[in-house]
Amino acid sequence: MAQPVVLGRTPRLLLCQPAVTDADALFAFMGDAEAMRYTQRIESPAQMREQLAAHEAQRSRVGYAPWTLRRIAEGDVVGWGGIYDDPFDPGWGLEVAYFFAPQVWGQGYASELVAESARQADIAGLPRLRAFSHPSNRPSQRVLEKSGFGCVDFVAAMNRQLYERTADSGGG
């Protein structure tokens, strides 16, 4: 198996360019109905590969796409996320999202990822970064709030709270 292309890191995570070979490991949790109960579940490994390809195409166009997240110590794939411009739901601008395998929930990985995403947004001079959270997903909301995001709207059509972090409000 080829070595992952590391694009960044947090204290405990490698932020890797997604590869087609990551699809099965990502689908293991992104295809799980319980793990994805607050967001959209991926229906098949083929759909996971389509997601990876579409987001990587976005990276080449806008400079941002989710990373495959690997624990540094173990090397295993435990998540997918980061800054991106969603090719499947355009028009929201750059946002941060995070999806983690249930076995690592509650260990602070999402907070590490969002903090690093916010730091990179500040370095790049991005004026605004958005995120969405299901109204019942309080742990996700706390992750966003710790990194300077505030709830600015409820998007009824999506049943999601819209969070925003601006250079003036959260950093930069």
Buried (B, 14 or more C-beta within 10 A) or exposed (E): EEEBEEBBBBEBBBBBBBBEBBBEBBBBBBBBEEBBEBBEBBEEBEBBBBBBBEBBEBBEEBEBBBBBBBBEEEEEBBBBBBBBBBBEEEEBBBBBBBBBBEEBBEEBBBBBBBBBBBBBBBEEEBEBBBBBBBEEBEEBBEBBBBBBBEBEEEEEEEEBBBBBBBBEEBBB
